[in-house]
Amino acid sequence: MTENNIQSEKEGFKVYELAIHLLPTLSEADSMVEFSKIKSQIEKLEGSFISESAPTMFKLAYEIPKTIKAQKKWYETSYFGWVKFDLESSKLSTFEKFVKELDSTLRYIIVKTVKEDTMIAKDILATEEIVEEVIAPSKPAVEAEVDTAIAE
């Protein structure tokens, strides 16, 4: 990926994506309020939105701890949402500090990305054979040769 693919149309701006898990102790309405705070912060920093997915309740693959008022609690669920935005790169640390300090943040990640949608839908793939290859890739030729040699 070249640096040009990550650039926004605005000079000095880059495209980022924030994926965030909010505490499951929030109500659904409160999770939307917290998500709105995050979006408002992007606007305050003169960034703009590209796409988003509002937080929805999500079962986590493993428990995540968070210390709240000197007490460590473990969570099995969270509200998960994401927002893709462009922002002047010099303001990213300010935005990250804001997200990190939100009381409702359980876990988050901010990545540099491209403006275009990068999801590949299965129906775009030409044949069922290609879908199977993407889902369960075959062994590399070297491994296959080693397995054959051992079997002999």
C-alpha positions as CSV (number, residue, x, y, z in Angstrom):
1,M,0.0,0.0,0.0
2,T,1.4,3.3,-0.9
3,E,1.2,6.5,1.1
4,N,-1.0,8.0,-1.7
5,N,-3.7,5.4,-1.1
6,I,-4.0,6.5,2.6
7,Q,-4.1,10.2,1.8
8,S,-7.4,12.0,2.0
9,E,-8.4,14.6,-0.6
10,K,-7.6,17.3,1.9
11,E,-3.9,18.2,2.3
12,G,-2.4,16.8,5.5
13,F,-5.4,14.6,6.2
14,K,-5.3,10.8,6.4
15,V,-8.0,8.2,6.6
16,Y,-8.4,6.3,9.8
17,E,-10.8,3.8,11.3
18,L,-11.7,3.5,14.9
19,A,-13.1,0.2,16.1
20,I,-14.4,0.4,19.7
21,H,-15.9,-1.9,22.4
22,L,-18.0,0.0,24.9
23,L,-19.0,-1.3,28.3
24,P,-22.0,-3.6,28.3
25,T,-23.3,-2.0,31.4
26,L,-24.6,0.9,29.3
27,S,-28.1,0.9,28.0
28,E,-28.5,0.8,24.2
29,A,-29.4,4.5,24.2
30,D,-26.4,5.4,26.3
31,S,-24.1,3.5,24.0
32,M,-25.4,5.7,21.1
33,V,-24.7,8.8,23.2
34,E,-21.2,7.7,23.8
35,F,-20.7,6.9,20.1
36,S,-22.1,10.4,19.4
37,K,-19.5,11.9,21.7
38,I,-16.8,10.2,19.7
39,K,-18.2,11.5,16.4
40,S,-18.5,15.0,17.9
41,Q,-14.9,14.9,18.9
42,I,-13.9,14.1,15.2
43,E,-16.0,17.1,14.1
44,K,-14.4,19.4,16.8
45,L,-11.0,18.3,15.4
46,E,-12.2,19.3,11.9
47,G,-12.3,15.7,10.6
48,S,-15.1,14.3,8.5
49,F,-16.9,10.9,8.4
50,I,-16.7,8.4,5.6
51,S,-18.7,5.5,7.0
52,E,-19.8,4.0,10.3
53,S,-21.6,1.3,12.1
54,A,-23.5,2.2,15.3
55,P,-22.7,0.1,18.4
56,T,-24.6,-3.1,18.8
57,M,-24.3,-5.8,21.6
58,F,-21.6,-8.3,20.8
59,K,-20.5,-11.5,22.5
60,L,-16.7,-11.4,23.0
61,A,-14.5,-14.3,22.1
62,Y,-12.9,-14.0,25.5
63,E,-13.4,-12.0,28.7
64,I,-11.8,-8.5,28.7
65,P,-10.9,-6.8,32.1
66,K,-11.4,-3.2,33.0
67,T,-10.6,-1.5,36.3
68,I,-13.4,0.8,37.4
69,K,-13.1,2.7,40.7
70,A,-10.1,0.5,41.8
71,Q,-12.1,-2.7,41.2
72,K,-11.2,-5.1,38.3
73,K,-14.2,-6.4,36.4
74,W,-14.4,-8.9,33.6
75,Y,-16.8,-8.5,30.6
76,E,-18.1,-11.2,28.3
77,T,-20.1,-8.8,26.0
78,S,-19.7,-5.3,24.8
79,Y,-21.3,-2.8,22.4
80,F,-19.1,-2.8,19.3
81,G,-19.1,0.0,16.7
82,W,-16.8,1.6,14.3
83,V,-16.3,4.8,12.3
84,K,-14.1,5.5,9.3
85,F,-13.0,9.2,9.1
86,D,-10.4,11.5,7.8
87,L,-8.4,13.7,10.2
88,E,-5.3,15.8,10.1
89,S,-2.6,13.5,11.2
90,S,-1.2,16.0,13.7
91,K,-4.6,15.8,15.6
92,L,-4.7,12.0,15.8
93,S,-3.0,11.8,19.3
94,T,-5.6,14.3,20.7
95,F,-8.4,12.1,19.3
96,E,-6.9,8.9,20.7
97,K,-6.4,10.5,24.1
98,F,-10.1,11.4,24.1
99,V,-11.2,7.9,23.2
100,K,-8.9,6.3,25.8
101,E,-10.2,8.5,28.6
102,L,-13.9,7.9,27.9
103,D,-15.2,6.0,31.0
104,S,-17.3,3.8,28.7
105,T,-14.4,2.5,26.6
106,L,-13.6,-1.1,27.2
107,R,-11.1,-1.6,24.3
108,Y,-10.4,0.3,21.0
109,I,-8.0,0.3,18.1
110,I,-7.3,3.1,15.5
111,V,-5.8,2.0,12.2
112,K,-4.7,4.0,9.1
113,T,-6.8,2.8,6.2
114,V,-8.0,3.7,2.7
115,K,-11.2,5.7,1.8
116,E,-12.6,2.9,-0.4
117,D,-14.6,0.1,1.0
118,T,-12.2,-2.9,1.5
119,M,-14.8,-5.6,2.2
120,I,-14.9,-8.5,-0.3
121,A,-18.4,-10.0,-0.6
122,K,-18.5,-13.8,-1.3
123,D,-21.0,-13.2,-4.1
124,I,-18.3,-11.3,-6.0
125,L,-16.0,-14.3,-6.1
126,A,-16.4,-16.2,-9.4
127,T,-16.7,-19.8,-8.4
128,E,-17.4,-22.0,-5.4
129,E,-13.8,-23.3,-5.8
130,I,-12.4,-19.9,-5.2
131,V,-14.6,-19.4,-2.1
132,E,-13.4,-22.7,-0.6
133,E,-9.8,-21.6,-1.3
134,V,-10.3,-18.3,0.5
135,I,-12.0,-19.9,3.5
136,A,-9.7,-22.9,3.8
137,P,-6.5,-22.4,1.8
138,S,-4.7,-25.6,0.8
139,K,-1.3,-26.7,2.1
140,P,1.7,-25.0,0.5
141,A,3.5,-27.3,-2.0
142,V,6.5,-27.7,0.3
143,E,4.5,-29.1,3.2
144,A,2.6,-31.4,0.8
145,E,6.0,-32.8,-0.4
146,V,7.2,-33.3,3.1
147,D,4.0,-35.2,4.1
148,T,4.4,-37.4,1.0
149,A,8.0,-38.1,1.8
150,I,7.2,-39.1,5.4
151,A,4.4,-41.4,4.3
152,E,6.8,-43.3,2.0
